[in-house]
Amino acid sequence: MKLGYYLTVGGLAVGLLAKGTTPLEAQAIPSAAGTEMLRNLRPSGQPVIPLFDGWYRNPDGSHGLCFGYFNMNTEQDLDIPLGPDNFIEPAAFDGYQPTHFMPIPSQSSGYSRRYYCVFSATLPPGSESGRVVWTLRLDGESYSVPGHIGAEDYKIENPDQPALSSVAPLIRFLDPAAPGGRGRGGDVAAGPFTAGIGTPLSIRISVSEPMTDNPHSGFTTVTALWAKHQGPGNVIFAPVDQMAISDGAEILTTATFSEPGDYVLRVQAFEGTGGGRQWGAQCCWTNGYLRVTVTP
């Protein structure tokens, strides 16, 4: 038996299909975009759905395709390693997607009730007709989403949205040091950095108001949300509070790893405290990535 369900995300209607499922009573989940009607939420045992969040133009003529996900479990994390169960086509774009999928966020987590634009695929200039397809496979079922340029309803702003007076902050990795950047394209990256099992790794970043001609009200607070993007084991982050900001805010956290291997950690930073405005409007925040090699 096949069950189709209808999801409204960020003001856009997305039709999805879950195979081999049993009809369940609909639930209403509040979000920044309104109410998302889902029929299959359970504490565990449900799939994770890849989502295409939209596309944007870059100054160099390339285009970014933004992807997020919806884990339909309220309590269960899912790990799907890169490979036949988690891949992107064409293969040139494979490897940037997450392998760790957190359950539906709590109301107090800073996220709207799913995870928006956790990575972007960049189409080079002249490849506007290209399609990028992300596929996840779990328990014998496949869930795919295509990303492409052209539909105006899926065009999003990056890194600023002047109509909402919203701008993405400037992020710099201070420890380890790396060049700064802003927006969702993945330009802010550092590492690899070395850590040991069970020993907290200190991570220090600066999050500051950018110099931009786009109108905005000025930063008073910033928020940084950390997550494991890829890696074999568990990662525990120290809590990070929203920080008051003047010329800039240095935000310190620690990450503690349970197993050796190669990891990618993700930070999503935005102005303010709740994130609802940014997630619902698909703008504006900055994605940063830190590569870590954990040794025994």
N, C-alpha and C positions, 0 to 999 in steps of 0.2 A: 504493500500500500504506500502511496506517496501523499505527503501533506505539504501543501504550499502555504507560505505565510507572508504577510505583508508588513514591511517595516518602514516607518517614516523617520528619516535621519536628516537633521540639519535643514529641514524644510523640503527635502527631496524624497520622492517615493522610490523605494528599492524593492523589487520583487525577488524573493529567494525561494528555494525549494529544498526541503529536507526529505531525504529518502528513508523508507523503512521505518517511519515513525507512526505513533498512535495519536489520534486527535486528543488534545487536552484542553481544558477550559482556559480561555484567554486571560492574560494578566495585563494590567496597565502599569507601565514603568515610567515614572516621571523623568523628564530629561530637559536639557536646555532648549530643545526644539519643540517641546510639547509633550505628547503622550505617545510612547512607542507600544504598539500592541503586539505582544508575543504570545504564542500558544505553548511553547515548549520549555519554559524555564524550569529547572530543577536544581537541587543542590549539587548533583553530580550526574555523570553518565551521558551528558549531552555534547554536541559538537561545538566547534568554534567556526565561525563564519567569516571568511575574508571579505572585506568591503572596499570598494573604490570610492574614495572621498572627493575626488575632483582633480582638475588639472589647472596649471598656472604657467604663465610665460616667464622666462628668465631674461635678463637684459642682454645676454649673449645670443639670443635667438633660439635657444633650446627650450624645452618644455618639461615641467615636472609633473609626474603622475603620482598622486598621493593615495596611499593605502592604509587602512586601519582594520580593526577586527572587532567582532562581537563574540565573546565566549558565553555560551548560553547556560553556563553553570553559575550558580550563585555562590558556591563554595570551592569548587574544584579547579586548581591550576592544571593546565595541560602543557606538556612539552612534546613538540613534534620536530625532530631533528631535520636539518637540511637533507634532501635526498628525494627518494621516490614518493614520500608522503608530504613533502613541503618543498615545492619548487616553483620557479617562475620561467615562463617562456616568453620571448626568446631567452636562451641560456645566458646571453651577455648581461642580463639584469638579475640573474639568480645569485643568491647569497646575501643580499642586503635585508631580506625579510626577517621578522622575528621567528624564533623557535620556541619561545616561552610565552604562554597566553594566560593572563591573569583572569580570575573570575570577574563577574559584573561588579564594578566598583561600588563601594558604599557611598551614601549621600555625603559623607564628611571627608571623602578621600581627596577632593579637589578635582576629580574627573566627573564629567557627565557620565551617564550610565553605560558607556562603552569607551573604547580606546580609538581616538581619532588620529589619523595620519601619523602612524608610528614610523614610517619610512617613505621615501619617494624614489621612483625610478625616473631617470633623466633621459629624455629622448633628445638626441643631438639635432642641430638645425638641419632641415631638409627631410626629416623622418616623421613629419606630422601625421602621416597616414598609418603609422605603426600602431600595433596593439600589444599590450603587455598583459599577460594572463597569469594570475597567482592562483595556485591550486593547493588545497589541503586535503589530505586523506586520513580518515579516522574510522576504525572499525569497519573497514571494507567499503565505505562510502566516500565519494569525492565531492568537494565543494570548491567551485572555481568562480573567479570574478575577473572580467576583462577591464583593463584601463585603457583609455584612448582619448584623443583630442577631438574636439569638434562640437560636442553638445554644449550649447551655451549655458544650459541649466547646471552643468557640472564645472563651469569655470569659476575658480576661486582666486582670491587675492593672496599674494605673498611677496614680500614680508609684511606689507602694510595694507590697511583697508581704510582709505581716507574717509569714506562715507560714514564709517562708524567711529572715526577718530581713534583707531586702534593700530598700534605698531608693535612689531616683534622686538623683544629686547636683544641687546648685544651680549653674547656669551663668550667668555674666555676660560679655558682650562688653565688654572694657575699652578696646580700640583697634581699631575704632571703638566708642564707648560705646553701650550699649543696655540696657534693663531686663533683669533676670534672670528665670529661671524654671527649671522642671524637668519631666521627663516627656517623652513621645514625641509630644505633640500639635502641635509646631511653634510653640509660643508664644515660644520664644527665637529672636529674629531681629534682624538689624541690617543697615544699609545703606540705599540703595546707597552704595558706597565706590568711589573712582576709582583705577585703577592703569594702568600703562603696559606695553606688550609687553616681555618680557624683563627687567623690573626687579622684583626680589622685593618683594612686598607683605607687610609685617609684620602679623601678626594676634595679638592678645593676649587671652586669656580667663582668667577665674578659675573654678575648679572646687572647690566646697567642700561640706562635710557639711551637710545641711539641718537645720533645727530641726523635728523631727517627733516625735509621740508614738508612732510605730510603732517596735517594738524592732529594734535592729540592733547589731552588735558594735563600731561605730565605725570611721571611715575611717583607714587607714594609708597607702594609695596610691590614686592615681586615674590613669585612662588616658583620653586623648583621641585618637580616630581620625578623621582628616580625609579627605575625598573630594570630587571634583567631582560635584555633583548635576545641574547643567545648565550648558550653555555650548558654544560652537562649537569651541574649540581644546583643546589639552592644558594641564593644570595640574600643575606639579611642586611637591610640598610638601616642606619640610625635615623630616627625621626628628624625631619628638617622643618623648621618653622618658617612661616612667611617672614620676610625681613623688611624692616624699614630701609628706605633707600634715599640717599642724597646724591652724591656724585657717583655712587655705585655701591653694590652690596657684595661682599664676599660670603659665600655660602659653603659651609663645611658639612660633609657627611662622612660616614664610613661604610664600607661594604665588607662583609665577612662571607667567605666562600666555604662550601661544605666538601667540595671534590676538586681534584686537579683537572686542568684542561684549559681550553681557550674560551674566553667570555667576551661578550660585548654588553656594556651597560649603557642604558639610554636615559637621558634627562630631557624633560620637556619643561621649558621655563616661559613664564608669561607675567605680564603686569597685573597686579591685583591679587586676590586671595581665592576666589572660588573657581575660576576657569569656565563658568557657565557661558559667559558672553563669548569667549574665544571659541569654545567647542561648538556652540550652536551656530555661530556665524562663520565657522571654518577659517577664522583668522582672529588674532595673530599670536603666534608663539614661535619659539625656536627649539629645534631638536638638536641635541648634542650626543655624541657617542664616544665611549671610552673602551678601548680594547685592553684586556687584562689576561695575562698568562699566569695561571695558578699552579704552583709546584707543590709536590707532596711535602 
